Amino acid sequence: MSFDAYTLIGCGVIAILFLTAVSIRRSPTFGGFAFTVSIFGGVAAALFFPQYFISWNGFKLSTLILPLIQIIMFGMGTTLSVGDFARVLLVPRSVIIGVILHFGIMPTTGYLLTKLFGFQGELAAGIVLVGAMPSGVASNVITYLSGGNVPLSVTITAVSTLMSPFLSPLAVKYFAGQYVPVDAVQMMFEILKMIVVPIIAGLIVNRLFFQRMRWLDRVLPIVSMAAICVILTIITSLSRDKLLSVAFALIAVVILHNSAGYLFGYWSARLAGMVEADARTVAIEVGLQNAGMASGLAINVLHSSDAGLAAALFGPWMNISGSVLASWWRRRPAGGPQGDVSPGE
């Protein structure tokens, strides 16, 4: 690496972002943005020095994406219990509405945005792919900060994730099949391997070793956040030139896609008769996507780093928008049942 002006500027930007992330980590006001700033640091590194995140001594770093996602999903599994799924039996209506809205609104909106902005090929398929993913792993925290119904959030996340091997391939095949070849069966098995198996393993570990492995609760969130940062950095480096050529349009699509999830999710839930706390929960569950999963499928199923660009932008943006929305809602108490799944709905 020669230390010319470009290199110095790049190193300076990256250092500032990571130092900012470390310095605000414990701040009660800005601590929630530390993870997002870290992602921006990784993305900046990929934009300035993409050659260092593509391969090392002939080893393709994209090979790491699948095991990293499996680690993230294992961590999610250790936070779940059988009770999170049993709650579906208590209030099936709320959970079913949340899952239907999620897999109905986001893939459709993604497809319409590709048409509106004129995206084609792998980029368009990537936008649809993000929309076809289950709820994002950060949705439970955002729901808590928003004064929403946390048990309902956990249940919708868990159910949408376990339904994703069947619903996600169908949505991608239907909406993105015109842009790229989509093997729905391969995608189903890839999701099972990437998502469902690690979650079940995490559930088993939680069930058998919870009392003896409490340290996992502290370690796995940090590992998961680091893994997400690495995944998005690799995806960005692989399609850096393409990203720079479509950055503004793709950023606009990501913002509109995420915002539509919040807006349509919230008002659809209210029209369905849900109380305020539950409507907020559904809005967050609809608007937040599993961007890491979309990145993995882009590489392993669609065989395209360009198809992962929407996920690389959606990931950090949804953390920003979710934190802002949570702060706004937190100042406006929901006034309905919170912190429990109400069987009276």
C-alpha positions as a LaTeX table, in Angstrom:
\begin{tabular}{lrrr}
\hline
Residue & $x$ (\AA) & $y$ (\AA) & $z$ (\AA) \\
\hline
Met1 & 0.00 & 0.00 & 0.00 \\
Ser2 & 1.52 & 3.29 & $-1.10$ \\
Phe3 & 0.64 & 6.22 & 1.14 \\
Asp4 & $-0.63$ & 8.70 & $-1.42$ \\
Ala5 & $-3.45$ & 11.21 & $-0.77$ \\
Tyr6 & $-6.17$ & 8.68 & $-1.66$ \\
Thr7 & $-4.78$ & 6.11 & 0.79 \\
Leu8 & $-4.41$ & 8.66 & 3.58 \\
Ile9 & $-7.97$ & 9.94 & 3.10 \\
Gly10 & $-9.33$ & 6.40 & 3.05 \\
Cys11 & $-7.46$ & 5.39 & 6.20 \\
Gly12 & $-8.59$ & 8.59 & 7.90 \\
Val13 & $-12.26$ & 8.05 & 7.09 \\
Ile14 & $-12.15$ & 4.41 & 8.21 \\
Ala15 & $-10.33$ & 5.28 & 11.44 \\
Ile16 & $-12.78$ & 8.06 & 12.28 \\
Leu17 & $-15.78$ & 5.79 & 11.77 \\
Phe18 & $-14.44$ & 2.93 & 13.89 \\
Leu19 & $-13.17$ & 5.26 & 16.61 \\
Thr20 & $-16.58$ & 6.94 & 16.68 \\
Ala21 & $-18.27$ & 3.55 & 17.02 \\
Val22 & $-16.04$ & 2.65 & 19.97 \\
Ser23 & $-16.44$ & 6.03 & 21.68 \\
Ile24 & $-20.27$ & 6.11 & 21.53 \\
Arg25 & $-20.74$ & 2.45 & 22.42 \\
Arg26 & $-21.61$ & 3.16 & 26.05 \\
Ser27 & $-23.46$ & 6.42 & 25.45 \\
Pro28 & $-27.11$ & 6.27 & 26.60 \\
Thr29 & $-28.08$ & 8.60 & 23.76 \\
Phe30 & $-25.99$ & 7.39 & 20.84 \\
Gly31 & $-24.99$ & 3.88 & 21.92 \\
Gly32 & $-27.67$ & 2.35 & 19.71 \\
Phe33 & $-25.88$ & 3.71 & 16.64 \\
Ala34 & $-22.47$ & 2.19 & 17.43 \\
Phe35 & $-23.18$ & $-0.96$ & 15.43 \\
Thr36 & $-24.40$ & 1.05 & 12.43 \\
Val37 & $-21.33$ & 3.29 & 12.50 \\
Ser38 & $-19.17$ & 0.14 & 12.60 \\
Ile39 & $-20.92$ & $-1.12$ & 9.47 \\
Phe40 & $-20.24$ & 2.20 & 7.77 \\
Gly41 & $-16.60$ & 1.75 & 8.73 \\
Gly42 & $-16.52$ & $-1.67$ & 7.09 \\
Val43 & $-18.31$ & $-0.41$ & 3.99 \\
Ala44 & $-15.90$ & 2.54 & 3.76 \\
Ala45 & $-12.97$ & 0.12 & 3.93 \\
Ala46 & $-14.50$ & $-1.90$ & 1.09 \\
Leu47 & $-15.07$ & 1.22 & $-1.02$ \\
Phe48 & $-11.57$ & 2.61 & $-0.55$ \\
Phe49 & $-9.62$ & $-0.68$ & $-0.57$ \\
Pro50 & $-11.81$ & $-3.41$ & $-2.13$ \\
Gln51 & $-8.82$ & $-5.53$ & $-3.12$ \\
Tyr52 & $-8.16$ & $-6.46$ & 0.51 \\
Phe53 & $-11.64$ & $-7.95$ & 1.05 \\
Ile54 & $-11.99$ & $-10.13$ & $-2.05$ \\
Ser55 & $-9.32$ & $-12.79$ & $-1.54$ \\
Trp56 & $-6.29$ & $-13.59$ & 0.62 \\
Asn57 & $-3.59$ & $-15.75$ & $-0.93$ \\
Gly58 & $-6.08$ & $-17.25$ & $-3.36$ \\
Phe59 & $-8.76$ & $-17.86$ & $-0.69$ \\
Lys60 & $-12.03$ & $-16.17$ & $-1.70$ \\
Leu61 & $-13.43$ & $-14.30$ & 1.29 \\
Ser62 & $-16.95$ & $-14.76$ & $-0.06$ \\
Thr63 & $-16.59$ & $-18.37$ & 1.16 \\
Leu64 & $-16.88$ & $-17.00$ & 4.70 \\
Ile65 & $-20.38$ & $-15.60$ & 4.18 \\
Leu66 & $-22.25$ & $-18.88$ & 4.71 \\
Pro67 & $-20.53$ & $-19.91$ & 7.98 \\
Leu68 & $-20.80$ & $-16.36$ & 9.30 \\
Ile69 & $-24.56$ & $-16.32$ & 8.70 \\
Gln70 & $-24.83$ & $-19.71$ & 10.38 \\
Ile71 & $-23.05$ & $-18.27$ & 13.43 \\
Ile72 & $-25.50$ & $-15.35$ & 13.48 \\
Met73 & $-28.49$ & $-17.67$ & 13.25 \\
Phe74 & $-27.07$ & $-19.95$ & 15.94 \\
Gly75 & $-26.82$ & $-16.90$ & 18.17 \\
Met76 & $-30.44$ & $-16.06$ & 17.41 \\
Gly77 & $-31.42$ & $-19.64$ & 18.26 \\
Thr78 & $-29.80$ & $-19.42$ & 21.70 \\
Thr79 & $-32.08$ & $-16.48$ & 22.52 \\
Leu80 & $-35.23$ & $-18.45$ & 21.67 \\
Ser81 & $-37.14$ & $-21.14$ & 23.49 \\
Val82 & $-39.98$ & $-23.52$ & 22.74 \\
Gly83 & $-42.26$ & $-21.02$ & 24.48 \\
Asp84 & $-41.58$ & $-18.46$ & 21.74 \\
Phe85 & $-43.22$ & $-20.82$ & 19.25 \\
Ala86 & $-45.90$ & $-22.01$ & 21.67 \\
Arg87 & $-47.18$ & $-18.42$ & 21.90 \\
Val88 & $-48.52$ & $-18.85$ & 18.37 \\
Leu89 & $-51.19$ & $-21.06$ & 19.93 \\
Leu90 & $-52.15$ & $-18.29$ & 22.35 \\
Val91 & $-52.65$ & $-15.54$ & 19.79 \\
Pro92 & $-52.47$ & $-17.12$ & 16.34 \\
Arg93 & $-54.32$ & $-14.21$ & 14.76 \\
Ser94 & $-51.66$ & $-11.59$ & 15.63 \\
Val95 & $-48.77$ & $-13.78$ & 14.57 \\
Ile96 & $-50.43$ & $-14.93$ & 11.35 \\
Ile97 & $-51.30$ & $-11.34$ & 10.40 \\
Gly98 & $-47.73$ & $-10.24$ & 11.10 \\
Val99 & $-46.19$ & $-13.01$ & 8.99 \\
Ile100 & $-48.65$ & $-12.53$ & 6.11 \\
Leu101 & $-48.06$ & $-8.77$ & 6.04 \\
His102 & $-44.29$ & $-9.30$ & 6.12 \\
Phe103 & $-44.14$ & $-11.72$ & 3.20 \\
Gly104 & $-46.88$ & $-9.86$ & 1.34 \\
Ile105 & $-45.78$ & $-6.23$ & 1.62 \\
Met106 & $-41.99$ & $-6.40$ & 1.29 \\
Pro107 & $-41.53$ & $-8.60$ & $-1.82$ \\
Thr108 & $-44.33$ & $-6.76$ & $-3.64$ \\
Thr109 & $-42.93$ & $-3.35$ & $-2.72$ \\
Gly110 & $-39.44$ & $-4.40$ & $-3.77$ \\
Tyr111 & $-40.73$ & $-5.53$ & $-7.16$ \\
Leu112 & $-42.70$ & $-2.30$ & $-7.70$ \\
Leu113 & $-39.64$ & $-0.21$ & $-6.81$ \\
Thr114 & $-37.51$ & $-2.05$ & $-9.39$ \\
Lys115 & $-40.10$ & $-1.07$ & $-12.01$ \\
Leu116 & $-40.37$ & 2.51 & $-10.77$ \\
Phe117 & $-36.60$ & 3.08 & $-10.83$ \\
Gly118 & $-35.96$ & 0.99 & $-13.94$ \\
Phe119 & $-33.57$ & $-1.50$ & $-12.33$ \\
Gln120 & $-32.88$ & $-4.65$ & $-14.31$ \\
Gly121 & $-30.97$ & $-7.91$ & $-13.99$ \\
Glu122 & $-29.10$ & $-8.84$ & $-10.84$ \\
Leu123 & $-29.58$ & $-5.49$ & $-9.09$ \\
Ala124 & $-33.36$ & $-5.77$ & $-9.50$ \\
Ala125 & $-33.30$ & $-9.37$ & $-8.32$ \\
Gly126 & $-31.33$ & $-8.28$ & $-5.25$ \\
Ile127 & $-33.97$ & $-5.70$ & $-4.32$ \\
Val128 & $-36.69$ & $-8.35$ & $-4.51$ \\
Leu129 & $-34.46$ & $-10.78$ & $-2.62$ \\
Val130 & $-34.16$ & $-8.39$ & 0.33 \\
Gly131 & $-37.94$ & $-7.99$ & 0.37 \\
Ala132 & $-38.47$ & $-11.76$ & 0.43 \\
Met133 & $-36.40$ & $-12.30$ & 3.57 \\
Pro134 & $-37.81$ & $-12.97$ & 7.07 \\
Ser135 & $-37.74$ & $-10.35$ & 9.82 \\
Gly136 & $-34.40$ & $-8.86$ & 10.77 \\
Val137 & $-32.63$ & $-10.07$ & 13.89 \\
Ala138 & $-32.59$ & $-6.50$ & 15.29 \\
Ser139 & $-36.38$ & $-6.19$ & 15.26 \\
Asn140 & $-36.82$ & $-7.46$ & 18.82 \\
Val141 & $-34.52$ & $-4.77$ & 20.24 \\
Ile142 & $-36.16$ & $-2.03$ & 18.16 \\
Thr143 & $-39.58$ & $-3.23$ & 19.31 \\
Tyr144 & $-38.51$ & $-3.02$ & 22.94 \\
Leu145 & $-37.19$ & 0.51 & 22.47 \\
Ser146 & $-40.40$ & 1.50 & 20.67 \\
Gly147 & $-42.66$ & 0.41 & 23.51 \\
Gly148 & $-44.05$ & $-2.41$ & 21.39 \\
Asn149 & $-45.03$ & $-5.97$ & 22.25 \\
Val150 & $-41.70$ & $-7.78$ & 22.64 \\
Pro151 & $-43.03$ & $-11.36$ & 22.99 \\
Leu152 & $-45.11$ & $-10.86$ & 19.84 \\
Ser153 & $-42.02$ & $-9.50$ & 18.05 \\
Val154 & $-39.92$ & $-12.50$ & 19.07 \\
Thr155 & $-42.66$ & $-14.88$ & 17.94 \\
Ile156 & $-43.15$ & $-13.22$ & 14.54 \\
Thr157 & $-39.37$ & $-13.19$ & 13.97 \\
Ala158 & $-39.10$ & $-16.86$ & 14.87 \\
Val159 & $-42.11$ & $-17.96$ & 12.81 \\
Ser160 & $-41.19$ & $-15.87$ & 9.74 \\
Thr161 & $-37.66$ & $-17.27$ & 9.89 \\
Leu162 & $-38.86$ & $-20.88$ & 10.07 \\
Met163 & $-41.36$ & $-20.22$ & 7.26 \\
Ser164 & $-38.71$ & $-18.61$ & 5.07 \\
Pro165 & $-37.49$ & $-21.86$ & 3.43 \\
Phe166 & $-40.93$ & $-22.15$ & 1.83 \\
Leu167 & $-42.15$ & $-18.55$ & 1.42 \\
Ser168 & $-38.90$ & $-16.78$ & 0.43 \\
Pro169 & $-38.09$ & $-18.99$ & $-2.61$ \\
Leu170 & $-41.67$ & $-18.65$ & $-3.88$ \\
Ala171 & $-41.57$ & $-14.86$ & $-3.59$ \\
Val172 & $-38.15$ & $-14.58$ & $-5.25$ \\
Lys173 & $-39.16$ & $-16.97$ & $-8.03$ \\
Tyr174 & $-42.40$ & $-15.09$ & $-8.71$ \\
Phe175 & $-41.09$ & $-11.52$ & $-8.57$ \\
Ala176 & $-37.43$ & $-11.89$ & $-9.59$ \\
Gly177 & $-37.62$ & $-14.82$ & $-12.00$ \\
Gln178 & $-37.93$ & $-12.39$ & $-14.91$ \\
Tyr179 & $-34.60$ & $-10.79$ & $-13.99$ \\
Val180 & $-32.38$ & $-13.80$ & $-13.25$ \\
Pro181 & $-32.78$ & $-17.59$ & $-13.24$ \\
Val182 & $-34.06$ & $-18.66$ & $-9.81$ \\
Asp183 & $-33.84$ & $-22.24$ & $-8.59$ \\
Ala184 & $-36.51$ & $-22.21$ & $-5.86$ \\
Val185 & $-35.69$ & $-25.73$ & $-4.68$ \\
Gln186 & $-31.99$ & $-24.95$ & $-4.30$ \\
Met187 & $-32.90$ & $-21.75$ & $-2.45$ \\
Met188 & $-35.15$ & $-23.70$ & $-0.09$ \\
Phe189 & $-32.38$ & $-26.14$ & 0.84 \\
Glu190 & $-29.86$ & $-23.31$ & 1.12 \\
Ile191 & $-32.13$ & $-21.51$ & 3.60 \\
Leu192 & $-32.61$ & $-24.70$ & 5.58 \\
Lys193 & $-28.83$ & $-25.13$ & 5.79 \\
Met194 & $-28.11$ & $-21.46$ & 6.38 \\
Ile195 & $-30.92$ & $-20.51$ & 8.74 \\
Val196 & $-33.08$ & $-23.29$ & 10.13 \\
Val197 & $-30.42$ & $-25.84$ & 11.13 \\
Pro198 & $-28.31$ & $-23.30$ & 13.09 \\
Ile199 & $-31.43$ & $-21.91$ & 14.82 \\
Ile200 & $-32.50$ & $-25.40$ & 15.89 \\
Ala201 & $-28.95$ & $-26.05$ & 17.14 \\
Gly202 & $-29.13$ & $-22.81$ & 19.13 \\
Leu203 & $-32.50$ & $-23.82$ & 20.57 \\
Ile204 & $-31.06$ & $-27.14$ & 21.71 \\
Val205 & $-28.04$ & $-25.44$ & 23.31 \\
Asn206 & $-30.34$ & $-22.97$ & 25.06 \\
Arg207 & $-32.52$ & $-25.80$ & 26.31 \\
Leu208 & $-29.73$ & $-28.07$ & 27.55 \\
Phe209 & $-26.97$ & $-25.73$ & 28.68 \\
Phe210 & $-28.62$ & $-22.37$ & 29.45 \\
Gln211 & $-27.62$ & $-22.20$ & 33.11 \\
Arg212 & $-24.04$ & $-23.35$ & 32.47 \\
Met213 & $-23.43$ & $-21.13$ & 29.41 \\
Arg214 & $-24.83$ & $-17.76$ & 30.44 \\
Trp215 & $-21.68$ & $-16.16$ & 29.01 \\
Leu216 & $-23.08$ & $-16.88$ & 25.54 \\
Asp217 & $-25.63$ & $-14.13$ & 26.08 \\
Arg218 & $-22.77$ & $-11.63$ & 26.28 \\
Val219 & $-20.46$ & $-13.08$ & 23.64 \\
Leu220 & $-22.79$ & $-14.10$ & 20.81 \\
Pro221 & $-24.36$ & $-10.64$ & 20.20 \\
Ile222 & $-20.86$ & $-9.18$ & 19.76 \\
Val223 & $-19.83$ & $-12.05$ & 17.49 \\
Ser224 & $-23.05$ & $-11.66$ & 15.47 \\
Met225 & $-22.56$ & $-7.93$ & 14.99 \\
Ala226 & $-18.97$ & $-8.46$ & 13.89 \\
Ala227 & $-20.10$ & $-11.19$ & 11.47 \\
Ile228 & $-22.73$ & $-8.91$ & 9.91 \\
Cys229 & $-20.12$ & $-6.18$ & 9.49 \\
Val230 & $-17.72$ & $-8.61$ & 7.76 \\
Ile231 & $-20.46$ & $-9.95$ & 5.46 \\
Leu232 & $-21.51$ & $-6.49$ & 4.30 \\
Thr233 & $-17.88$ & $-5.44$ & 3.82 \\
Ile234 & $-17.18$ & $-8.46$ & 1.59 \\
Ile235 & $-20.35$ & $-7.93$ & $-0.47$ \\
Thr236 & $-19.53$ & $-4.25$ & $-0.95$ \\
Ser237 & $-15.96$ & $-4.97$ & $-2.04$ \\
Leu238 & $-17.08$ & $-7.53$ & $-4.62$ \\
Ser239 & $-19.40$ & $-5.04$ & $-6.36$ \\
Arg240 & $-17.75$ & $-1.78$ & $-5.43$ \\
Asp241 & $-17.69$ & $-0.30$ & $-8.95$ \\
Lys242 & $-21.32$ & $-1.24$ & $-9.62$ \\
Leu243 & $-22.36$ & 0.28 & $-6.30$ \\
Leu244 & $-20.65$ & 3.58 & $-7.07$ \\
Ser245 & $-22.45$ & 3.77 & $-10.42$ \\
Val246 & $-25.96$ & 3.27 & $-8.96$ \\
Ala247 & $-25.44$ & 4.45 & $-5.39$ \\
Phe248 & $-27.97$ & 7.30 & $-5.25$ \\
Ala249 & $-30.79$ & 5.42 & $-6.98$ \\
Leu250 & $-30.19$ & 2.27 & $-4.92$ \\
Ile251 & $-30.06$ & 4.24 & $-1.67$ \\
Ala252 & $-33.39$ & 5.85 & $-2.59$ \\
Val253 & $-34.91$ & 2.43 & $-3.28$ \\
Val254 & $-33.65$ & 1.06 & 0.05 \\
Ile255 & $-35.06$ & 4.02 & 2.00 \\
Leu256 & $-38.44$ & 3.77 & 0.25 \\
His257 & $-38.55$ & $-0.01$ & 0.66 \\
Asn258 & $-37.84$ & 0.14 & 4.38 \\
Ser259 & $-40.23$ & 3.07 & 4.93 \\
Ala260 & $-43.02$ & 1.31 & 3.05 \\
Gly261 & $-42.59$ & $-1.67$ & 5.38 \\
Tyr262 & $-43.08$ & 0.52 & 8.44 \\
Leu263 & $-45.97$ & 2.50 & 6.95 \\
Phe264 & $-48.00$ & $-0.31$ & 5.39 \\
Gly265 & $-47.20$ & $-2.70$ & 8.22 \\
Tyr266 & $-48.44$ & $-0.27$ & 10.86 \\
Trp267 & $-51.65$ & 0.83 & 9.15 \\
Ser268 & $-52.52$ & $-2.66$ & 7.95 \\
Ala269 & $-52.22$ & $-3.87$ & 11.53 \\
Arg270 & $-54.39$ & $-1.03$ & 12.79 \\
Leu271 & $-57.01$ & $-1.76$ & 10.12 \\
Ala272 & $-56.93$ & $-5.37$ & 11.29 \\
Gly273 & $-57.94$ & $-4.18$ & 14.76 \\
Met274 & $-54.61$ & $-4.49$ & 16.57 \\
Val275 & $-53.88$ & $-2.25$ & 19.54 \\
Glu276 & $-51.18$ & 0.41 & 19.23 \\
Ala277 & $-48.36$ & $-1.60$ & 20.84 \\
Asp278 & $-49.00$ & $-4.58$ & 18.57 \\
Ala279 & $-49.32$ & $-2.39$ & 15.46 \\
Arg280 & $-45.91$ & $-0.86$ & 16.22 \\
Thr281 & $-44.51$ & $-4.35$ & 16.59 \\
Val282 & $-45.90$ & $-5.49$ & 13.24 \\
Ala283 & $-44.59$ & $-2.32$ & 11.55 \\
Ile284 & $-41.08$ & $-3.07$ & 12.80 \\
Glu285 & $-41.32$ & $-6.76$ & 11.93 \\
Val286 & $-42.42$ & $-5.89$ & 8.39 \\
Gly287 & $-39.89$ & $-3.11$ & 7.84 \\
Leu288 & $-36.76$ & $-4.85$ & 9.13 \\
Gln289 & $-35.32$ & $-7.57$ & 6.91 \\
Asn290 & $-32.64$ & $-10.20$ & 7.44 \\
Ala291 & $-30.06$ & $-8.49$ & 5.22 \\
Gly292 & $-27.32$ & $-10.98$ & 6.10 \\
Met293 & $-29.46$ & $-13.85$ & 4.84 \\
Ala294 & $-30.12$ & $-11.96$ & 1.60 \\
Ser295 & $-26.36$ & $-11.47$ & 1.15 \\
Gly296 & $-25.71$ & $-15.16$ & 1.60 \\
Leu297 & $-28.40$ & $-16.19$ & $-0.88$ \\
Ala298 & $-27.15$ & $-13.65$ & $-3.41$ \\
Ile299 & $-23.74$ & $-15.32$ & $-3.39$ \\
Asn300 & $-24.69$ & $-18.98$ & $-2.89$ \\
Val301 & $-27.89$ & $-19.23$ & $-4.95$ \\
Leu302 & $-27.96$ & $-16.32$ & $-7.41$ \\
His303 & $-24.14$ & $-16.44$ & $-7.69$ \\
Ser304 & $-24.01$ & $-12.66$ & $-7.93$ \\
Ser305 & $-22.37$ & $-10.10$ & $-5.68$ \\
Asp306 & $-24.37$ & $-7.40$ & $-7.49$ \\
Ala307 & $-27.56$ & $-9.05$ & $-6.19$ \\
Gly308 & $-26.21$ & $-8.51$ & $-2.68$ \\
Leu309 & $-25.80$ & $-4.74$ & $-2.99$ \\
Ala310 & $-29.34$ & $-3.91$ & $-1.90$ \\
Ala311 & $-28.79$ & $-6.01$ & 1.22 \\
Ala312 & $-25.46$ & $-4.27$ & 1.89 \\
Leu313 & $-27.27$ & $-0.91$ & 1.95 \\
Phe314 & $-30.49$ & $-2.12$ & 3.58 \\
Gly315 & $-28.63$ & $-3.53$ & 6.60 \\
Pro316 & $-27.11$ & $-0.29$ & 7.93 \\
Trp317 & $-30.05$ & 1.87 & 6.83 \\
Met318 & $-32.66$ & $-0.18$ & 8.69 \\
Asn319 & $-30.62$ & 0.15 & 11.88 \\
Ile320 & $-30.60$ & 3.92 & 11.49 \\
Ser321 & $-34.29$ & 4.23 & 10.61 \\
Gly322 & $-35.30$ & 1.69 & 13.26 \\
Ser323 & $-33.40$ & 3.56 & 15.97 \\
Val324 & $-34.94$ & 6.88 & 14.93 \\
Leu325 & $-38.45$ & 5.37 & 14.80 \\
Ala326 & $-37.92$ & 3.75 & 18.21 \\
Ser327 & $-36.86$ & 7.09 & 19.72 \\
Trp328 & $-39.92$ & 8.84 & 18.26 \\
Trp329 & $-42.34$ & 6.16 & 19.45 \\
Arg330 & $-40.66$ & 5.89 & 22.86 \\
Arg331 & $-41.71$ & 9.47 & 23.60 \\
Arg332 & $-45.30$ & 8.53 & 22.77 \\
Pro333 & $-46.42$ & 5.66 & 25.05 \\
Ala334 & $-48.52$ & 3.11 & 23.23 \\
Gly335 & $-51.16$ & 2.96 & 25.93 \\
Gly336 & $-51.99$ & $-0.67$ & 25.12 \\
Pro337 & $-50.73$ & $-4.00$ & 26.40 \\
Gln338 & $-46.97$ & $-4.21$ & 26.20 \\
Gly339 & $-44.41$ & $-6.81$ & 27.14 \\
Asp340 & $-46.91$ & $-9.67$ & 26.88 \\
Val341 & $-48.95$ & $-11.38$ & 24.22 \\
Ser342 & $-52.52$ & $-10.51$ & 24.99 \\
Pro343 & $-54.86$ & $-13.44$ & 24.49 \\
Gly344 & $-57.78$ & $-11.05$ & 24.36 \\
Glu345 & $-56.93$ & $-9.74$ & 20.93 \\
\hline
\end{tabular}
